């Protein structure tokens, strides 16, 4: 199908659509209000729930912080609490940044560029999160055992390290490689869009 | 109240634009309805601040195309969350021949990039290069160059088949 045929087909469709009147005032306002309500409740979705769980865990750890009685527990505790508060905030901010692209005043190409840039920022945050997970794996276990069981796993005769560390390492390696391949795929698609925009300038 | 009435009148007068964009960008009926609702919502959001610097239809094309571009990219991984029962789309008459040709048209434009897709849509809508430039943010010359490339691509598709 060449362009001229496309134009003819499009024009035929236009003729058929022109005289149809299916929308009523009530329907239009209902559609708008329904969508508005949905946007207002957007934090209840899974990313918001994930953040709330992290904040609750951080608060719980803060209340138990006095149980961390050696320097390495204090350092690990600070990192764990920091991770549970800062990372969800960064993720939520980057998601909101994508939602806040100005669809009303931007031109089509401005929207495309804004989308690609914000998507890249979001993926960078996710990537940082993946690396931090490895550190969290190492530091959160002693903190949690100390807080909830009162044991120092570096001193107490505990075999937890023998099964926890290998299992979590395997899980994290798989999770990270999945995350990284997704990152590369999306970055490649973003580059393709930017290349298309560059081509247009020529 | 008066603003709401002006808005609903606008949508009723130009709902063909929204419908055609949803068919151009979304594959299945649910995605089309979802996109339709999102476009109406974005237009409603922007309507209060629309100052009439551009033609209202130009403004509508811009907002609707921007919404289609971003909403569908995000939607791919999220699925639907809003009730779509209240969304009523227009429909072509029962014309199998036209339906078949439209299907071919939509398949062809899927191979184009995001920018080209926006340009070809506006071209099919009968927009002049100057107006396409105003909506896309490209210069008229760029639109012309891009249109020539699109024509070439469509020809190559035919030769390949």
Contacts between the chains, C-beta under 8 A, distances in Angstrom:
chain1	res1	chain2	res2	distance
A	1	B	101	7.4
A	1	B	104	5.2
A	1	B	105	6.2
A	1	B	108	5.8
A	1	B	154	7.2
A	1	B	158	7.5
A	2	B	151	7.7
A	2	B	154	5.7
A	2	B	155	6.8
A	2	B	158	6.8
A	3	B	150	7.4
A	3	B	151	5.5
A	3	B	154	5.9
A	5	B	101	7.6
A	6	B	105	5.4
A	6	B	108	7.4
A	6	B	120	7.8
A	6	B	124	6.2
A	6	B	154	7.8
A	7	B	124	6.2
A	9	B	98	7.0
A	9	B	101	4.5
A	9	B	102	6.1
A	9	B	105	5.6
A	10	B	105	7.4
A	10	B	124	4.3
A	10	B	125	7.7
A	12	B	98	5.7
A	13	B	20	7.7
A	13	B	92	5.9
A	13	B	98	6.6
A	13	B	102	6.3
A	14	B	16	7.2
A	16	B	92	5.0
A	16	B	93	5.1
A	16	B	95	7.4
A	16	B	98	7.5
A	17	B	16	5.1
A	17	B	19	6.7
A	17	B	20	7.6
A	17	B	90	5.2
A	17	B	92	6.9
A	18	B	16	6.8
A	20	B	90	4.9
A	20	B	91	7.5
A	21	B	12	7.1
A	22	B	15	8.0
A	22	B	88	4.8
A	22	B	89	7.5
A	22	B	90	5.9
A	23	B	11	6.6
A	23	B	12	5.3
A	23	B	15	5.5
A	23	B	88	6.6
A	25	B	4	7.8
A	25	B	5	7.1
A	25	B	8	4.2
A	25	B	12	7.8
A	27	B	86	6.0
A	27	B	88	6.3
A	28	B	7	7.4
A	28	B	8	4.6
A	28	B	11	5.1
A	28	B	12	7.3
A	28	B	40	6.4
A	29	B	4	6.3
A	29	B	8	6.6
A	30	B	86	5.0
A	31	B	36	7.9
A	31	B	37	5.0
A	31	B	40	5.2
A	31	B	41	7.2
A	31	B	86	5.7
A	31	B	87	6.1
A	32	B	40	5.9
A	32	B	41	5.5
A	32	B	44	4.6
A	34	B	37	7.2
A	34	B	82	6.1
A	34	B	83	6.3
A	34	B	86	6.5
A	35	B	37	5.5
A	35	B	38	6.6
A	35	B	40	7.5
A	35	B	41	3.9
A	35	B	82	6.2
A	36	B	41	6.7
A	38	B	81	6.3
A	38	B	82	4.8
A	39	B	41	7.8
A	45	B	81	7.7
A	98	B	74	7.0
A	101	B	66	7.9
A	101	B	70	5.8
A	103	B	42	5.3
A	103	B	46	7.7
A	103	B	63	6.0
A	103	B	66	4.2
A	103	B	67	5.3
A	103	B	70	6.5
A	104	B	42	6.8
A	104	B	45	6.6
A	104	B	46	3.6
A	104	B	49	7.1
A	104	B	63	5.8
A	104	B	66	7.9
A	105	B	46	7.8
A	106	B	62	8.0
A	106	B	66	6.0
A	106	B	137	7.8
A	107	B	62	6.7
A	107	B	134	7.8
A	107	B	135	6.7
A	107	B	136	5.9
A	107	B	137	2.8
A	108	B	62	6.9
A	108	B	65	5.3
A	108	B	66	6.3
A	108	B	69	6.9
A	108	B	115	7.4
A	108	B	118	4.9
A	108	B	135	6.1
A	108	B	136	4.3
A	108	B	137	6.1
A	109	B	115	6.6
A	109	B	136	5.7
A	109	B	137	4.2
A	109	B	138	6.2
A	110	B	137	5.4
A	111	B	66	4.3
A	111	B	69	5.8
A	111	B	70	6.2
A	112	B	69	6.3
A	112	B	114	5.8
A	112	B	115	6.9
A	115	B	69	7.0
A	115	B	70	5.4
A	115	B	73	6.6
A	192	B	113	7.3
A	193	B	113	7.2
A	193	B	114	5.9
A	196	B	113	4.1
A	196	B	114	6.7
A	196	B	115	5.2
A	196	B	116	7.3
A	197	B	115	6.3
A	200	B	115	5.8
A	200	B	138	5.9
A	200	B	142	5.2
A	200	B	145	7.5
A	200	B	146	5.7
A	201	B	142	7.0
A	202	B	145	7.6
